[in-house]
Amino acid sequence: MNSSREVLGSLLTIGDEILQGDIPNGNAHHIAAELREKGFRLQHIFTVGDREEEIAEMLLHCTNRSHFVIVSGGLGPTEDDRTNAAVSRAFGVPLIHDSVYVKWLKDELADRGRPWTEEAEKLSELPQGALKIGQEMAGYFLEQENVPCYFLPGVPHEMKYLMARFVLADLEKRFPQRPHYVKRVLRFQDVFESEIGHRLKQVDVEAWNLEVGYYPQLREVWVALGATADDPGEARMRLAEGEMVVLERLGREKMSGYKDDPLEKVVGRQLLQKSWKMAVAESCTGGLVAQRITSVSGASRYFDRGFVTYSNEAKMALLGLPQELLQAHGAVSGPVAQAMAQGAMEKARVEIALGITGIAGPTGGSRDKPVGTVYMACATAHDSRVEKHQFHGDRETIRQVAGQAALQLLWRSLCP
C-alpha cells in the first residue's frame, strides 16, 4: 500500500466557445496529462461559460473540495473575460492595480507605440493578494483558505508555458510527499477493443497495483498502463511487470509500439532493418500515406517516391496499368490495387510498394461499390497481398482510416 497522500485537484475551464462546441477543450486534456505524469490527479474537470456568478459558484465549490485548483480562461481584456470579477466575488477580495505589472504593461505598450486603453486598464487589475506570473501574458497565483489556486490564460501556448514554468514546479514543492506515478501506452494492431477487454479481465490489476485502460484510436487499440508507488523505482518495476503480463494476454506480435511510435515510424524502422526502399501509389487517399511516411525524419533513407494517380489516364501513364484491366474491373477493384502496387514497385525499382484505390465520397458510390469501398495492395518481388475494406463516415474520415489501414497492411507485410 502507498503511504504517501494522494493529491487531488480540480480544473475549471471557462468559455462559451467550449460549451457551444466551437473549439475542443484541448487545455483540459493537456493539463490533466501533465499533472498525472507528476503524480497529481484531477478528481473533477468542470467547464462553465462566461458568466461571473457561475464562475464564482464553481470556484467556491472547487476550493472547498480539492487540494489545489487550476483555472483556465477568461483573463483577457475584453468584456466577456470575467474570471477576475468572479474571483473577487467568490473570495471577497477587491480588484486592485498591481503597480509592478502596470509599469511593465505601460512600458511595453509605449515601446510598441500603442496608447493606454480601457482594455489595458482592465488587464492590469488583479485580485488583492494575487501573485502575477508570466509578465507577458495573463496569469496569476492566489491562495484561498490554504488551497493554492492557479489562474491561467485560455490561449493554449500561453497556458502550456505557465504550466511548465510555474504551476507544476510550485505544486511539486507544496506537495513533496505524493505518490510517484508512471504511465505507458501500448499500441495494438489487428485486434478488436472487445477482444482486448475480454482478455484483460483475466489480469488481476489490484494484485499488480496497476491502472489499465484501453480505447480505440484510428483502427488501433491503445492500452494505457499506470502504476503508483511511494518510490519511483518501485513504480517503474510494477509497470514493467504489468506490461509483461498484459503482453502475454494480448500477444506480443499484435503490439506495434508505444505511444510515440505511430505506424509511419514503425514501418520506417522495419524498412531500415531490411535495407529496403518503398514507393506508394495512391488514388482516393491523394498522397496522405506518402505524407505520413515522409513526416518522419530520415524517411529519405527508405522512401523513394509516391504516385498520386487519381484518373485512369494517370494510372496508365505513370504506373503502366493496361486499359483492358481498368475496363474489365473498374478503377476501384482488387486487381487494379494490385497492379498499382506492382507498377509503383517496378517504376521506382524498390523492394516493396503500396497501391490504394477507393471511393471516399460523398459522391461516386454505387450499389456494388458504395461510398467507403477501398481496395489496397502491398507488393514485393515474391508476394502480393490484396485487401478490401468497407469504411464509413465522411470523406475525410474515410481517407484517414484508409491511410491507416494501408500502413497496417505494410506493417504486416514487413513483420518477420
N, C-alpha and C positions, 0 to 999 in steps of 0.2 A: 504493500500500500504506500501511496505517496504521503509524506508528512508535510510537504510544502502546501501553503494555502493557494487554492486556485483563485486567480484574479479575474473578476468578471466585469465587463464594461457594457455600456450602451452606446449605440451610434444613432445619431439623429441627422438625417439628410433633409435638406429644405429646398423646396422649389415646386411651383405649379407645373413647370415643364416636365418634371419627373412623374408627378401624379397623373398628368394628362397623356403620358406616353410619348411626348415629343422627343425625349432623349432617354437612353438607357441609364440605369443607376450604376455606372461603372465605378464611381467613387466608393460605394459601399463594398463592392467586390474587392477593390484594391486594399481598402483599409482593413477589412476582415482578414484577408490573406496575410497581410503584413503583421498584424497583431498575433495571429495564431502561430506564425513562424517564430515569434519571440516569446512564446509561452503564455500569451494572454488570450482570453476568449470573450467573444461578444455573446451575451445572453439575449440581447434584443437589438434589432435594427428597425427603426421607425422612420417613416417619411411623412412630412407634413407640407402643406402648401405655404404660400407667402402671406400668412395671416398671423399677426402679432400674438393674439390671445391663444391660438392653438400652439404656437411655438413655445410660448411661456408655460402653458399647461404641461406640455411634453417634457420640457426641461426639468420642471419640478418632479415629474414622475420618474425621470431617469436618475436624477441626483439622489432621490430617496431610496433607490434600489440597486445602485451599482457602485463598484469601487472607483470607477472613472467614467467620464463621459466625453465623447468626441462629437462635435457638431460640424457639419459641412454645408456651406451655402448661406446666402442672404446677408453677406457682409459688404456688399458693394455700395456705391454712392447713389444709386437710383431710388425712386420712390418705393419700388416693390422689394427693396432689400431691408428687411425688418427684424433681423436677428438681434441686433444691438438693442433695439427698443424692447424686444421680448425678454432679453437678459435683464434689462433694467426693471421691467415689470415683475419678472419671476423672482429675482434675488433681492429686490428692494434697494437697489443702488442707483444713483443718478448717472447720467452720461456726462462725461467731462472731456475737456480737450487735453490730450497728452502733449505737454509742452515740447518735449523732445521730438515727438513724431510730427507735430505741427511745423516746427522749424525745418525738419528734414523734408517734409512734403512741400513747403513753400519754396525751399531752395531747389528742389527737383523740378517744380513747375516753372520757376524762373529760368532755370537752365534750358528748358525746352521752349521758352518764350510764351508760356501759357499763363493766363490770369488765375487768381484765386477765385473760386466759384462756390455756389451753394453746395454743389456736389462734393467739392474738396472739403468744405466745412463739415459736411456730414461724415465723410470718410475719416476725418481726424478725431471724431468723437469715439470714446471707448467707455465701457462701464467702469465706474470707480473701483480701483484695486486691480484692474487688469494689467497684465504684463504684455507689451507689444512683442510679437515675434514676426520676423520677416519684414523688415522695413519697406521693402519694395513691393509688398503685396499685403492684402488684408489678412489679418490673423492675430489672435492673442490667446493668452492663458489666464484663467481665473479659477481660484479655489473657492468652493462653496461648501461650507459645513464639512471641511476636511476631504471633500471629494474634488480631485483635480479635473478641471473641465478645459478642453482644448477646442477653440473655435477656429475653423479652417475655411479658406475660400472654397467656393464650389468649382472654380476653374481647375480642371484635373491636374495639369502640370504644376500649378502652384500648391495644390493640396499635397501632391506626392513629395514635393520639395520639403514642405514643412513637416510632413510625417517622418521623412528620413532624417532631417536635420535637427528636429526638436522633440516631437511627440514621443517617438519610440525610445530615444535616449533618456528622456525625462521619466517615462514610465519604468524603465529598467532600474533607474536609481531609486525610485519611490517604492518599488516592489521587488527587492532583490531575492526574496525567499519564495519565489514562484516555481511551479514545476517546469521542467525542461520538456519541450515538445519537438519532435522531429516528424517529418512527413515525406512520403514518397508516392508518386503516381506512376502506375504501370499501364502501358498501352497494350491492349489485346486486339488481335485481328481475327476475323472469320469465326467469331463466337457471339451468340446472342446474349443480351443482358439477362434474360430469364434463365438461361443455362448457367451463367456465372452466379446468379443469385442462388440457384439450386445447389451448386457445388460448394459455395461458400457457407451454406447453412451447416456444413459439416465441421467448420472451423470454430472452435471454442474461443471467441475473441476475448472473453473475460479472462480465461486462463493465460492468454498471451498478452494481456493488457494492451490490446490493440483497438484502434478505431478503424473500421472498414466501411468504405462506401464505394459505390460503383454507379456509373452513369454513361449513357451513350453519347458519343461525340463524333458526328460525321462518319458513320459506318465503323467507327472503332468503339470499344468499350474501355473506359478509363477506370481502373481500380485504385482508389486512394487509400493508403495505409498511414495511420498515425500512431505514434507511441509516446507515452508520457511517463516521466520518472523524475525523481529528485536529482539524479546525477545524469549529465548529458551522455556519458559513456554508456550508462545502463539503458537509456532511452534508445540510443543507436543500436545496441545489441538486441533489444526487444524487436526493433523494426526489422533488422536483418533476419532474425529468426522467424518472425512473422511472414516476411516476404518468401522465405524458403517454403513455408507451409502452404501459402497461397499458390505459389508456382506449382507445387506438387498436385494441388487440387485442380488447377485450371490447365496445366500443360505448358511447359517452358516453350514449346515450339509455337504456341499461339501469341507469345509476348514479343512484340516488335521492338520495344524500347521503353524509355522512361518519358516523363512529361516533356522534357526538352529534346525529344527525339521524334519529330514528325517524320512521316514516311519518306519525304524527299531527302532527308538527311540519312536515313537508314539505308535506302537503296543506293545512295551515293557511296557509302562505306562498302556496301556489298560489291559494287562495280569496281571500286579501287582494289579490293581484295582479289578479285578475279583478273584485274588488269584489262577490263572490258570497257568499250565505249558503246554508247547508245544513241538512238535517234527516236523521234516520235512523230507520227503523222496524225493530225487532229482535224476533225470536221466540226462536230457540234460543240466541242469544248473550246474551240477557237484560240488555241495557244495556251490555255490555262495550265495544262500539265507541264509544258515546257517552261512556263513562268515559274511554277513551283520548284521544279528541279533546279533551274538556274538561280533561284533565290538563295541557294546555299553557296557560301564562299568556297571557291576552289572547284566549282562544278565543271569548269573547262577541262579538267583532267579526265572526265568521263562522259560529258555530254557533247556530242558532235554538232547536231543540228535538229531543228524542228520544222516540219512542213504543216502549214495551215491550208488544207485543200478543201475548201468549202464547196466548190462546184464540181460537177462531174468532169468538166474540162480540165480543172486543176489536178484532179486525181489521175487523169490520163497523162497530162503533160509532165507533171512533176514526179509521179510515182510509177508511171508506166502501166497503169491498170488498163486492160483491154475493154473496149467499148461494149463488146459482147457480154462481158461479165456484169457490167453495170446494168445493161438492158435485161439480162436474164434474172438477176436477183434484186435489183434496186440498190441505190446508194446506201440505204440503211439495211444492212444484212451481214450475216456472219462471213460469207465468202469475201465480201468487199473489205470488211475489217481485217481479215487475214491477209488479203492482197495488199492492203495499205501498209500493214506492218512489214511484210516481206519486201515491198517496194522501197520503204524507208531504209530498211536494213541494207538492201543491195545498193541503193543510190548513195548512201553515206558510207558504205563499206565498214559497217560496225558489227559487233558481235550480237547485239540484241536491239529490238525495236518494238514500239507500241503502235497500234492502229486503233483509232476511236471514231465511230460514226453513229449518229443517232438523231433523234427529234427532240429538241429542247423546248419547243412550243413558244407561245400558246397555239400557234397555227402549225399546219403541216402534218398533223396526225391523220390516221385513217382507222378503219375498223380492224384491219390486220396488224397495223403498226401504229398504235395510239401514241399520243404525246408521252414522252418519257422512255420510249423504247431506245435502248442504246446497245450496240454491239461493240466489243473491244477484243483485240487480239494481241498476243505477245509472241514474237517470232525470234528464234535463234537459228543457227545453222543446222541444228539437229532436232528441233522441236518447235511446235506451234500450238498455242492454246487459244481457244476462242470462247468468249462468254457472251451470253445475252442477259440483259438486265431490263427490268421494268421499274423505273423510278417515278416518284410522284412529287408534286409541288410546282412552284412557279418556275419560270425559265432559269433564273439564276440558281435556284436550289438544285435543279436537275443538272446544270453544268457543274456545280461544285461537287455534288455527290458522284457524278460520273468521273470527274477528275480523281477523286479519292479512290474509287473502285479501280481505276486504271493503275494507280500506284500500288494498290493491293495486289493486283494481278502481276505487276512487275516484281514486287517483293516475293511473292510465292514462286515465281519463275527463277529467282536468283537464290532462293534458300537452298542450302545443301541437302 
